Every structure is written in C-alpha cells, then in structure tokens.
Amino acid sequence: MSELTQQLVLNLQASLSPDSAAIQASTEFIKQAKKVDGYARSMLEISAEQSVDINVRLAAAVQLGVHVEFNWKFQDPEQAQRIAF
C-alpha cells in the first residue's frame, strides 16, 4: 500500500471512532486528501483489500462513490444532465 493509502486507512478508522476530536481530525485529513492525485485509486484499493476491516472498507467505498459522483457532475455538467435519474 502507498503512503497515501495507509494514511487513509488510519483516518477512515479514526472517523469511525466515538471520539469527536478524532472524527474531526480524520474528516479534515480526508477532505484534504481528495485534492491529492491517487485519492480515488487509494479508496478503491482500500475498499477491495480483504485484510482491512469491513467497516473501513465500506467507508472507503462510500467516499469513493461520493468522489466519483461529485467529479463526474462538475467536470461535465451537460453529460451529468443526460445521465441524471
């Protein structure tokens, strides 16, 4: 796993914690990581990695889905309108 992927795993784990400070810090890290090349690939890798906790894998899959949807809609709004439900 790349450094980014490892950091995302740790922060996804922290985002599932009952500690509000940990949640806040991990949420901010993930928000900033979205701007880094390789973010989507890392989330895909995490969601498919069997050795990662299922809850973390599900969180990665949700984050990846949101990322793809957001970027698809705003990169080409005309295309987004054609495929909208």
Contacts in CASP RR format, 6 or more apart in sequence:
PFRMAT RR
TARGET T0000
AUTHOR 0000-0000-0000
METHOD contacts of the structure
MODEL  1
MSELTQQLVLNLQASLSPDSAAIQASTEFIKQAKKVDGYARSMLEISAEQ
SVDINVRLAAAVQLGVHVEFNWKFQDPEQAQRIAF
1 9 0 8 1.000
1 45 0 8 1.000
1 49 0 8 1.000
2 42 0 8 1.000
4 33 0 8 1.000
4 36 0 8 1.000
4 38 0 8 1.000
4 39 0 8 1.000
4 42 0 8 1.000
5 42 0 8 1.000
5 45 0 8 1.000
5 46 0 8 1.000
7 29 0 8 1.000
7 33 0 8 1.000
8 30 0 8 1.000
8 33 0 8 1.000
8 39 0 8 1.000
8 42 0 8 1.000
8 43 0 8 1.000
8 46 0 8 1.000
8 60 0 8 1.000
9 46 0 8 1.000
9 52 0 8 1.000
9 56 0 8 1.000
10 26 0 8 1.000
11 25 0 8 1.000
11 26 0 8 1.000
11 29 0 8 1.000
11 30 0 8 1.000
11 33 0 8 1.000
12 26 0 8 1.000
12 30 0 8 1.000
12 46 0 8 1.000
12 56 0 8 1.000
12 59 0 8 1.000
12 60 0 8 1.000
12 63 0 8 1.000
13 26 0 8 1.000
13 53 0 8 1.000
13 56 0 8 1.000
14 22 0 8 1.000
14 23 0 8 1.000
14 25 0 8 1.000
14 26 0 8 1.000
15 22 0 8 1.000
15 23 0 8 1.000
15 26 0 8 1.000
15 27 0 8 1.000
15 30 0 8 1.000
15 59 0 8 1.000
16 55 0 8 1.000
16 56 0 8 1.000
16 59 0 8 1.000
17 23 0 8 1.000
17 26 0 8 1.000
30 63 0 8 1.000
33 39 0 8 1.000
33 42 0 8 1.000
34 67 0 8 1.000
39 67 0 8 1.000
40 64 0 8 1.000
40 67 0 8 1.000
40 68 0 8 1.000
43 60 0 8 1.000
43 61 0 8 1.000
43 63 0 8 1.000
43 64 0 8 1.000
43 67 0 8 1.000
44 60 0 8 1.000
44 64 0 8 1.000
46 52 0 8 1.000
46 56 0 8 1.000
46 57 0 8 1.000
46 60 0 8 1.000
47 57 0 8 1.000
47 58 0 8 1.000
47 60 0 8 1.000
47 61 0 8 1.000
47 64 0 8 1.000
48 57 0 8 1.000
49 57 0 8 1.000
52 60 0 8 1.000
72 79 0 8 1.000
72 80 0 8 1.000
73 80 0 8 1.000
74 80 0 8 1.000
END
